[in-house]
Amino acid sequence: MRYYIIAGEASGDLHGSNLMKGIYAEDPQAEIRFWGGDLMFAVWDSFQNNPSHTCGLGPSPCGQGGSTVLKTTPDLYAECKGLVRHYKEGAVMGFFEVFVKARKLLGNVSFCKKDILEWKPDVVILIDYPGFNFKIAEFAHKNGFKVFYYIAPKVWASREGRIKKLKAYVDKLFIVFPFEKPYFESKGIGYIYKGNPLVDAVDGSQAMNETRQEFIVRSGLENKPHIAMLAGSRKGEISTMMPVLTEFAAKMRAIPEYSDYQFLIAGAPARSMKDYEAWITEENKAYVKVLFGETQSIIRHAEAAVVNSGTASLETVLFNTPQVVGYITNPITYWIARKIVKIRYISLGNLIVDRLAFKEFIQQDCNADALVKEIRDLIENPERRSAMLADYADIRNTLGGSGASAAVARAMIEELRLLL
């Protein structure tokens, strides 16, 4: 069968890659075309069975290399009939940011619609990314394509009016959080829940199955304790968080007990050093370092972490690393969000247990002094640290065990066979 998958950001790329593994396992003849990133491309690449198939993405046939990083230009994406567009071309977050880039986003929507019509998939699978994906859901439904939505849009947090679109344009909804079950039941929307795929991504990761020493040697780091700093995956998030994070690092280093610490910035997928270099100075480059492709290991082996919300904060929970969430966005976006967002917390881990398992500093509250105070408490206060890890255990237990990605893939194929 033919699967057209759309993931519009780094977290969608992660979950999309694991879903693709499950689809290929259940349907070895699957044809997959997708919008995503390096992780999804690597899975697609490794499952190409024709050794003579070349795509211009490198010196070897794309079915031979099993590439882990996509190094090409947008013009070459489609030549393998796999990756259509990389998410870095369109990933934005926030009302103001979407307005600024509206023309480009609408161009991507038009291109996607045309591509679906030409490729004629058996199903269109949408992964989160609601601003874009709802437009595609409506189009695909009206043109007779089956539509699955994986990782439900957060209608329980804001823009509840989108429920009408879920009912009208989506054939089956696949949810990933247990607290979503009673919500969608109350709205009369059928769903399939098989657990959370992030558990698979963490438990099967290199980070979870290596020693700290192995990470240190592989990364060329000094054998010193470190604090993880995650500025977000989008360019706008990075530009607002990096000044705060580097000031935080400088103030921590000025404290005698932390003068030997390293501060490791997890370089976001699809970003480059150019996105960070403005904040790496002669004064801080000895102790502030940016590492790419090591996000999970940076989190896992850290004494504590400052995380820019999103999926990374839930990953940090699953890696058992004490954290504080810091989030800064455009003032206009924040003003609008305060008017329409209904949830008490911005972090998934806190939402899952419906309490403040770890603190969230937002907008002006997210400053270097506040972060220093909180991180010191998490490192120096054993009772505080133990209480947070106990909350982490509750979050993990609520999410359930491993195998979610494979189970969702099986469920999707079973549903599709019933619908076709």
N, C-alpha and C positions, 0 to 999 in steps of 0.2 A: 504494500500500500504506500501511498504518497503522503508525506507529512510536511506541512509548511509551518514552521515554528518561528515565533517572533518574541525576542527578548531585547529590551531596550536599554539595559544598564548592566553593571558588573554583577549584581546579585542574580539577575535573570540569566546571565551567561553561565554562572555557576550551576544554578538549578537546571537550566536547559541542557547543560552538558551531561549531568547525571541522568536526566530524563532520556536523553538520546541513547545513552548506554543501555538503559532498560528497554527502549524500543528496539534497538538492534538485537538485543538478546532474545526478545520475544518474537520479533519479525525480522529474521536475517536478510530477507529480500527488501527490506524497507528502503524507500528513496526519501531522503530528507533534504529540504531546502530551507534556509533559515536566515534570520536577522539575529546577530548575536556578537560573540567576541572570540578571543583566542581559545578559550576552553571548549566552546562548542565546535570550533573549527578543528581542534586537535582530535576530538572524538570522531567527527565526520571523516577526517583524514585517515584515521587508523582503521576505519571500517570500509574503506574503498578496496574492493577485491580485484580490480583489473590492473595488473602491473604495468600495462602499456598506457594507462591513462595519465597524461601529463596536463598540468594546468598553468604552467608559467610561474608558479609560486616558489620555485627553487630548482636546483639542479637535478633532483631525483623525482621520480613519479610520486604524485601526492598520496598514492596508496601504499607507498613503501616507507615513508619517513616517519609517520606518526608525530608530526610536528607539535611542539608544545607552545610555540610562540609564532604568531602570524607576522611575517615580515614582508609586506607587499604594499601595493598601492590600491586605492579603492577601485581603479579601473580593472584590476585583475581578479577581484573578488568573485565575480560571476562565472569566470572561465571554468571552474570546476563544477558548476551547477550546484554548488553547495551554499557557501556564504554569500548572501546578497549584499548586505550592508553591515558594517561594523557599528556597534552601538555607540562608539565614541563620536560618530558623526552627528548624533542627534540627542544624546542623553542630556536632559536638562531637568531641573527640579525647582518648583516654585512658580507662583502665579506671574510675578513680574518677569522672571527669566523666560517663561514660555511665551509671553507677549513679545519680548524682544526678538526671539528667534522664530516667531510664528511662520514667517515666509518659508524658511528652510524646512520646518517641520511639515508644513502643508505639501511641500514638494516631495518629501519622503512618503507621505500618505498616498499621493497620486501615483508615485512610482510603484509602491507596494501593491496597490489595487491592480494596476496593469500587469504586474508580475504574477499575481495570483491567477488572473484570468488566463494568462498565457501558459502557466505551468499546470493548471488544473489539478490541484491536490485533492486527496480524499477527505482531508480534514485540515483545518487551520487551528493551530494550537497557540493560544496567546498566553504569555507569561507576564503577569503583573502589568506595569507600564500603561496605566489606564487611559491617559490622555490620548495616546496614539492608538492603543489597541481597541478601544471602544469604536473608533471610527472604522477600523478594519472589521470588527465584529459585525457591525451593521451592514457594511458592504458585502462581506462574505455571505452572510445569511440571506440577504436579498438576491444574491446571485446563485443560490442553491448549494453553497458549500457548507459542510458540517463544521461547527465551531465549538471547540473546547477552550475553557478558560482555566489555566493552572496558576495557582497562587492568586487568590481572589483579590480584586481591587478593594481597598480599605474603606468600603462604604460604611462600615460600622464606626469609622472615625469622622468622616465628613462626606459631603455630597451624596447623601442618601438617595437622592433622586435617580442616581445611576442604577438603582435596583430595577427600575422599569426596563432599562436596557439589557440588564442581565437576563431578565425573564424573556424579553422579546427576541434577542439575537444570539443567545448562547445555548447550545444543545446540552452541555453538561459542565457543571462547575466542580473544580477539584480544589479543595481547601487544605491548608497546612497548619492551622492553629486550632487547638481544641475549643478555645473560647468562641470560635466562629460558628460552631455547630448549633448552639441554641439560637444564635442571632439569625442565621439563614433559615432555620426551621420556623422561626417566628414570622419571617417574611414570605414563607411559602415557596422557597427556592430549594429544589433538590440539589444535593451535593454528594460528592464522594470524598471521604477522608481516610487517608492511609498513613498518617503520621507526618513528621516534618523532615524534608530531605536534607536539611542542614546537619542533622545528626549523622547521616551517612557521610556527608562531605567532611565533617570533622573527624569522625572515628576512623575513616579510611585514609586520612591525610598523612603525608610525610611527617608533618609536625608532631602528630600524636604518636608516631611510631619511631621517633629518633631521640637521642640524648641531647642535652644542651650542648655538650662538648662537640658533638657532630655538627650541630648548627653553627657554633662558633668557628670551627675549622672551615666549614664550607663557605661561610660568608666572609672570611678573612678578618674577623673581629678580634679585639682583645678580650681576654677572659675576665670580663668585668660585669657586674650586674647592670641591667638596663631597664628602662621604662619605655613601653611601647607608646607611640603617638600616631593616631590614625586621623588624617585630616579630611577624609571623605574621598569619593571616587570622581566627583565632577570638578571641573576647573574652578567654578564659582565657589564651591565649598573649600577647596584648597586655598584659594586666595584670601578667604575670610578667616580660616582657622590657622594658617601657618604663622601669622604674626603673633597670635596668642600662644601657640605651642612653643615657638622659639623663645619667647619671653619667659614662659613657664620653665623651660629647660635651663635658661640662664639663672633664674632665681633659685631653682633647685640646686644647681651646681655651686652656688654661692654659700650654701649651707654645708658646714664641714662634713657632716655625715654622708653627704651625697656628692662630694667633690670628685669621687672616682667613678661615678655612674656614667653610663652612656645613654643617649636618648635616640632611639631608633624610629625613624619615620617610615611607615610602610607605604612605599610608592604604589599608587593605585594602578590596577590593570588599565592598559590603553593610554596611560599618561607617560610623560617622559621627564627627564631631569629638568627640562626647561620650565616645567610647571612649579618647581620647588626652588630653583637655584637663587632666586631673588632673596630668599630668606636664609641661605647658607652663606655665612660671612666668615671673614678671617678670624673673628672673635669666637665663633661657635663651631667651626668645622671640625675641630678636634674631638668634640663630644656629641655633636648632632650629625647623624648620618642617615641618608636615604637609601633604603634597599628595595629593589624591585623583585617581584616574584617570591617574596618571603613573608608575606603578610601573616599567614597562620603561624609560622615559626616564631616570628617576632612577638606575636601575642602569647603563644604557649610558654615561651621561656622568659617572659618579662616578670619583674617583681610586681608591677601594676601597669595599668593602661589608661590612657586618655583617648576616648573613642568618639568619633563623630556620628553617633547614633547609627541608624540603618541596620543592615544585616550583620555588620561587623560587631555590633554590641552583643548580638545573640551568639555569634561565634565565640566571643570573649567569655561569655557564660559557659559555653560547652567546653572551652579549654581551661576553665577553672582559674582564670586570672582576674584578680580584683580590678575593678574599673570605676571610672567616673565618665559619664557622657557629657560632652560639650557640643553645643550646636549654635551656629550663628548663620543667619540668612539675610537676604535683602530686607530692609525695614518695611517696604511695601508688602512683600510676601508675608512677613511676620504679622503685620497688622491685619491683613485679610485672613490669615490662618486663625488668628485669635477669635475672629468673628464666626467662623464656620466649623472649626475642629471641636469635636465633642468629647474626646478622650482625655483622661487625667494624665497620662504619661506619653512620651514620644518614643520610648524604647520598647521593643517587642518583649524583652525579658520581664520588664515591670508589668506590662499588659497581661502577660500570661499568668502571673501569680496575683495580679491586681493589688500590688503594693510596691513601695519603693525599695526594691532589693538593692539598687545602687542609685546614687544621686544623678540628677540631670540638671546641668547648668545651661540656661538658654539665653541667647542674646547678651544683654549687658551683664548678666550674672556669670557668663562664661568669660572669665578673665584670669590672668596669670596667678594672681594672689589666691583666688578661690581654688584653683586647681592645685596649687602648691599645698594648701592646707588640707585638702581632701586626700591627695595622694600620700602625703606624710602620714595621715591618720590610718590609711589602709595598710601601709607598710609597717608602721611603728606600734599599732594597737592590735594585739593578737585577738582580743575579743571581737573587735569590729570586723576583722578579716574572717574569723570563723563564722560569724553571723552571716556575712555575705556569701560565703561558700555553702552554708546550709540553705540559703535561699536559692543558690544556683542548683543545688541538688533537687529542690522542689520543681524548678523550671524544667530541668532535664527529665525528671520523672513524668511530668505532665505532658511533655512532647512525645514520650514513648520511645521505643527502641529503634534499631536500625532497619533498613530494608524499605523505606518509604518510596524512594525513587523507582525501584524495580516494581513495587506494588502498584504505583500510580501508572507506570507504563503498561502493565498487564491490564489494569482496569480500563485504560484508554482504548486499548486494542479490542477488548471485549465489548465495550460500548460501541465502538466504531463498527464492529462486525454486525451488531444488532441494528444499527442505524442504516447501514448501506444495503 
